[in-house]
Amino acid sequence: MKKIIQITSYCLLLFLAVGCQDDDNTLEQILVPQNLEVTMDVTEDGSGNVTFTATADNAVTYRFAFPDGTTAVAPSGVYTKRFTRTGLNTYQVTVMAYGQGGVNSSRLVEVTVESDFSDPEAIELLTGGGSKTWYWAANEPNHLGVGPNNDDATQNYFWAYFSFTEPFALANIPAATCAYDDEFIFSTTTGEDLTYEYDNNGASFFNRSYASVVNGQSPDDSCYEFDTSGERAVSLAPSESVVAAERKRGTTMTISNEGFVGYYIGTNEYEILSLTENRMLLRAVQGNDQGLAWYIILTAEKPVQGSGPQAEEDDFPNLVWSDEFDTNGAPDPANWTYDLGNGQAGWGNNEVQYYTDRSENVLVEDGVLKITAQRESYMGFDFTSARLKSEGLQEFTFGRYEIRAKLPEGVGTWPAIWMLGADYQTNAWPGAGEIDIMEHVGRNQNEVLSTLHFPGNSGANAISEATMVETVSSEFHVYAAEWTETQIRFYVDDELYHIFQNDETKPFDKDFFMILNVAMGGNLGGAVDASFSQSAMEVDYVRIYQRD
């Protein structure tokens, strides 16, 4: 349901300048916008959305000023605003019509709109119930990332020019050294209001596309002196981005007065993908390039260079289990069993394949296990594949897990090498814990992910890192995880790229079993390319080593 409100205002003359001219000169006529009309289309679904449409004679652009401190310029006169204060509220909005030379007429209008969205947990986590300071998570790889504006909700994209994949990457770029001085302060006085202060110590990091904002001359992203002082209002609203609901928190924050978080990209709207007491992942679409989405990781504990997580030295000399896949035929039943079918809601991920134990989908041949996903009509599904697991057969706690594999290719493929807590049937996911040693998404060829899921950090909030491996589908690589009481470390070809701090509060202190599968489509895999026929994950061996 919508209701339309129309308000008409006759011109408000602000000025008319007349200069002394020689008799031969002509006086340019400046026309003040007149007959300003404002229509408000109020959506009565609890979203808080109001579409303003302003028209006026002689107007070339329009400006809206809202009571939360935000403003919007709309050359067409049409602008949609989401009012986020919970309940039924009346707001006063100033609408201005601008003509040539800056003359304008204005109108104060009132609109009553209802919003039923609230995220008190986000306010509590952002502010700690009062005031809380956040910093760049400089010690994390990929703390600043960029990628296409699609439904991939990870910060694992990066711009190789800046080598953002490394911790403290910006500290090594002279033009970007100001970034890590930033402090982002969120505050509340009532538990419902939310304000933001950005202390940039005098300079902010600017995307090259916006150097003109500060009269900058650098052709690259650079630091510029910029005044960010003052408290700004923050409004929270439901997320309407292309990111799938299960991969985001569902909350977007808008900072008034063109406020921004650390890196100027021409927007004041940030989607909160994940938020915990000490870590926040934000996503923002670049203002003048709707095809680019940026990812920023913040932390509530200021990182100090060289003080981030360091890899512990552990020795795992004992091979306690392996499968070398030396016998042709079906996989060894002493090591592997199967998940069959499509599970519940596509194994909880809306996957589109049907898992089988047929040789067409799973076969040991020439010393290699082959898990083949293929397009075929089978049991009402358009794709088949296989999912092997060592559940009830080979289960272990701690150790080095090492798998040598070559991955399938094709948009829509989603191979994974992962582990699940053996108590998952009585300790529902994510309570049992999940360790993803390797995931690969076909549409992001050569990007390898490692991820951990556990209570408070699962789905879109999971702890994930990425690394680029240029030949994942043409060559074998060794994917490994070293799992101890205090750390879980992830490697590709013995190159460490992800350290997770483990402790007794997390479910990674008990038996887990191994899973090897190739999924198709789903929440992470995305749409399957129409040209996809078949592709296989080949596994040379699986080996588990433990301490003495």
N, C-alpha and C positions, 0 to 999 in steps of 0.2 A: 504494500500500500504506500502511496505517496500523496503528499499534499503540496499544492502550488501556492506560493504567496507572491504577490506582485506589488511592488512599491514604486511610485513615480516621484521623481524630484526634479524641479525646475532649476535652471542653472544657478550656480553660486559663483558670482564673478569675483575672482581673487585679485587679478590685476590686469591693467591694460596700459602698456607702455607706449608713450608717444615721444619721439625724439625730434629735436630741431634739425631740419634738413634744408638744404638749398632749394630754391624754387624749382630747379630742374629735376630733383630727386622725387621718387614716389614713396609713399608710406605703405609698408607691407601690412596687410590686414591680418590680425591674429584673432581667430575665432575660438571663443570659449565653448567647451562642450555644454550642450543644453539638453533638456528633456531626459535626464538620466533615469532610466527605468531598471529596476532590479527584480528579477524573478528568482525565488528560492524553491528548489525541488527537494523536499524533505523526505528521506526514505524512512518509513515507519516500521523497520524490521529490527530495531535495537542496535544497528550498526553505528549510528551516529553520523551517517553520511548526509551531507547537504550539498547540492549542486547549485552554485550561484551563477546566474546569467545576467550580465549587465549590458545595457545598450544606451547610447547617447548620440545625439547629433554632434558632428565635428570631433568625435573622439578617435584617437589613434591607438590608445592602449588603456588598460584598466589595472587598478591595484586594489587588493583587499587587505585589510588589517584586522586581525582577529584578537580577541581578548587574552589569549594565551601568549601573546607577544610575537606570534608568527605573522609573516606577511607573504603575499603572493602577487606576482605580476602576471597578468593574463591578456596578451594582445587581442585575443578573440573575445574577451569578456566572460569566458566560461571557466569556472574553476570549481573543483569538488573538494570539500573540506570534511575531514572526519573529526567530530567533536567527541572527546573521549571521557569526559567526566561522567561517572556512573550515575544513572538515574535520569529523570526528566529535568532539563535545565534550559534556561533562557539566556541567550548570548547577544551582545551588541557587536555588530560588525560595521566597520567603516568601509564604504565602497567609493572609490575615486575614479573619475574618468578624466584622462589627460588628452589635451589637444596639442597642436603644434606650439613649440616654444615653451612648453611646460605649464601652460595655463590649465587649470583643472576645476572641476566642480565635484562636490562630494555629497554623500548621503549616509546617515547613520541608520542602520536597519536592525531590527530585532528578529531573532529566529529561536523557536523552541524546538528542541530535539532530544530524543531519548537514546541513551547508550547503555547497553547492558554488559559491556566488556570491562573486565578488570583483571589485573595480574598482581595481586598483593605480594605473592612470593617473589616476583621479579623485583619489586620495590625494596623488599626486605634484603634480598641478596645484593642488589646494587648499592644500597646505602648502609647496610648493617643496622638498620633501624634508626639511624641518625645521619652521619656523614661518613663517607668512605672514599678513599683515594685509590684509583686504578692506574696502572702503568702498562706500557708496551710489554708484552711477554717476550722480551728480546732473547731470552735463553732457549725459547722453543724454535725449532725449524718452522718455516712457513708462517711466521707471525704476521707477515704481510703477503697476501697472495692475490692473484687476479686470474680470471677466467671468463669464459662466455656466460652470458646471462641465461643459463638454462637451469634444469632442475637438479644439477649436481650441487649438493650442499656441503662440500668439503672445502677446506682452505688449502687444498693440496696443489692448486694451480700455483704457478710462479712465473715471474718474468725473468728469464735467464740473464738479462742484461744486469740486473741488480743482484743476482744470486741470492734471492730471498730464502732459499732453502736452508741456509746456514744460520745458526744462532748468531745474534749480534751482527747480522749482515750489514745493516745500515751504518754501523760504526766504522766500517772499512771504506765507506764512500764519502769523500770530503763534502760533497754537496748535500749530504743527508744527515750529518752528525748532530743536528739539532733535535732529531726525533726523540731520542731516548731521554731527553730532559723533561718531556711532557708529563703532566699530572692531570688526570681526569677525575673530577670530584663530583660524586652524586650524593644528594642530600634529600631528606624528608623531615618535616616537622610533625606531620599528622599520621604518617603511614599510608596516606593516599596521594598527597602532593609529591612531586618529584622535580628537583632542580639540578642544574648542571653548571659546573664551572670548569674552564679549561685553562690551566696555567702552562703556557708554552715557553716560559722564561724568555720571552721576547721574539722568538722565531718559530715558524711552523714549516713543515715539509709540504711542498706543493707539487701536485701533478703538473707536468709540463703544459697541459692544455689550459691551465688557469694562471699562468705566469702573469697575464695581463691584469689580473685582479690587483696585483701589487707592483705593476709596472716592471715586472721582471724581464730579464733579457736572456736567461739561460735556455738553450734548446733542450735541456734535459730536466728531469725532476730535480728540484733543488729546495734549499731552505731560504726563506725570506723573512725579514722582520714583519711582524703582523700583530696587531692588537686583538687579543682574544679575551680581554678582561670583562668582568661582569657576570652576573648570575642569569642563567637562561632557564625558562620553563621547559620541561620535558613532558610530552604527552605520549601515552601508550595506546596502541590500537592493535586489533588483530592483523596478522600478516596476510597479505594478498599476493605474495610473490609466487613465482613459478615453482618454487621448491616444494616438494611433496610434504604433506602434513606430518607424516611420521618421521621426517628428517629435519624438523625445525621445532623451536619452542612454540611458535605461533604468535609471537609478540613483536611488534615493530615500534620503535621509539622515534619521535620527531622532536628535534631540538629547535627551540625558537630562535629568532633573530639570526638565521643562517649559521647556527652553531654547527661545529663538526668535530670529529674525533681523530685528532692527530695527523691526518693526511688529507689535504684539501683536494676533493674530487668533485666539487660542485653540487653537493647534496647535503641536506641536513636530516635525512631519513635513514635509519639503520635498523635492519632486521636482526633481532637477537636469535641466532640459531641455537646456541646453547649457553647456559648460565649456571654456574655453581658458586659456592662461597668464595672461591679463589681464582676462577677462570671464566672468561667470557669470550665467545666467538661471535663477531658481528659480520654482517653482510650488507653491502651497500652498492647500489647501481650508480655508475658514474653519470653525472648530470648531463653532460653533452654527448654521451655515447651509451645509449640504452642497451648496447650489445655487450657491455663489459660489467662484470660484477667483481667487487673487491672484497677481500676477507681480512679482518683484523683480529688478532688475538690479544686480549688484555689479561693482566694478572693483578691480584690485590697485594702481592708481595713484590716489591721492586727488585728486579733481577740485577745482579752485579756480575759484570763480565768475568768469566773464569770460575764463577761460583755455581753454575748450573749443574744438573745431574751429571755425574761422572760415572763411566762404566767401571763396575767392580771387576776385579780379576778373579775368575773362578776356573777351576779345572774339572773337566768331566771325562775322566779316562776310561770309564767302563761302558762298553756297548751292551745295553741291557735288552734291546730288541731291535730287530731290523727286518725289512722285507726287501730283498734285492730283485724280486720279480724275475727269477731265473727259469721258472717253469711255465711253458706256454699253456694257454687255456684260461679257465676262470681263476680269479684271484684266490689265494690260499684261504680256505675257510677257517683255518686256525687263527687267522689274523683279521679277516674282514667279513662283515655282514653288510646288509643293505637297508637303506630307506627306500620304499617303493611308493609310487603314486605321485600325487600333487600336494599331499598334506592338507593342512587347514589354511585356507586363504593363500594358497601358493607358498607353503612353508612359512607363513607369517610375513612374506615379502611380496606377495602378488606375482610370484614367478609363474611362467607360462609353460614350463616343460613337465613331462610325465617321466618320473624316474623308473627305470627297469633294471633287471639283472641279466638282460639278454646280451649275447656276445656282440650284437650290433652296437651296444652302448658301452660295454665294459669287457676288456680282453687283455690278457697278458700275452705279448708277442715279441720275440726277439729281445728278451731281457728288459722290456719296458711295459708298464701298465698304461693302457690307453683308455681314457674316459671320453667318449665321443658324443657330442651333442649334434643332433641332426634334425632337419625339418622333415617331418612325416606326419601323416594323420594316424594317431594311435590313441585309443581309449578316450576319444573325444577331445584330444589335444593336438596341437599343430607341431609340437616339438617333443623329442625324447632325449634322455641323457641318463646319467647314473650318479649315485651318491653312495660312496663306500664309507663305512665307519668301523672302528675297532672296539665299539662298545661291548662290554662284557667279556672281551677277549684279551685286549692289551690296553691297560689303563695305568697311568703313572702320575706321580707327584714330583715336580721339579726335574731339572735336567736340561740337556741341550737336545733340541728337536731339529733334525736336519733333513731336508727333502730336496732332492735334485729333480727339477722339472722343466718342461718346456710348455708354454701356455697356448691355448687356442687363440684365434683371432676372429674378428668379425664384430660389427656393432650389434650389441644385444647380448653378447656372451658375458658371463660372470663366473669365472673359475675361482675356486677358493681352496686353500689348505688351512685348516683351522682345528680348534679343540674346544670341547664342551665339557663342563663339569659333570662328572658321572652321576651326581645326585639330582639331575635336572627334573626327573619325574616327580620327586617329592619337594624339590626346591625350585619352583618355576622360574624360568628365564625372566629377567637377567640375574635372579638370585644365585643360580648355580655358577655364573661366570662364563665368559666366552673369550678365547684368545684366538684372534685371526692372524696367523703367521703370514699369510699372503692372500690378498684379493686383487683382482684385476678386472677393470671394466673396459669392454671392447671399444667403446666410443672414446676412451682416453688411453689409446694405445701406448704401451710402455710405461705407464704410471702404475707403480706397485704400492699397495696400501698395507699397513699393519694396524690393527685396531683391537681395543679391549672394551668389552661390554660388562657392566656390573651395576648394581643398584645405584641410582643417581647419575650414572654415566652409561646410558644405553641408547640405541637408536641414534637419533640426531645428536645426542649429548655424549656419544661414545668418544673415547680418547683415541685419536687416529693420527698417523703421520704417513707421509708418502716419500717415495724416492723414484727417480727415473732410471729405467734399465732399458737401453735402446734396442735390445734384441730379444725381448721376452718370448716372442713367438717363433723365432728362427733358431735360437740356441738354447741349450740347457743352462740353467743357473741354479745355484744352491741357496734356498730360502731357509733361514734358521731362526730359532728363538732360544735364548738361554734364560731359563726360568728358575729363580731362587726365591728365598723367603723375603728378600729385600728389593729385588729388581726383576723386570722382564725386559730383555734386550733383543732387538730385532736386527737381522743382518741380511744382506744379499751378497753372495760371494765373499763372505767374511768382512764386508764393509758395514759398520754399524751406522744406523740412521734413526733409531728410535729407542729411547730409554724410558721405561715406565717404573715409577717407584712403587714397590709392593709393600704391604704391611698386613698386620693381623685384622685390620678392619675390612679388608677386601677378600673376596671368595677364592683367591688364588693360593690355596694352601692345602689342597686335597687332590684326589685322583681326577684326571681328565682323560678323555679318549680322543682319538684322532678322527677327522672327517676329511675326505677328498671328494670334491664334486665340481660339476660344471652346470651352473644354473643358466637359464635363459630369461632375459627380460627382467621384470620385477622392479622393485623400488630403486635399486641401485643400477641394475643392468640396463634399464630403459627400454625403449622400443627396439625391436629386432629389425635389422635392415632387411628389406624385401628381397635382396639378392642373396641372403645367407642360405647356404645349403647344409654344410656340416664342418665341424672343426673339433679337434681333440686336444685334451691336456695329456701330455705324456710324462710319466713319472719313472725315473730311473731307479730311485731307491727311497726308502724311508728309514731313518736311523735315529735311535734315542740313546743318549749317553747320560750317565749319572756319575755323581761323586763316589769316592771310595766309601 
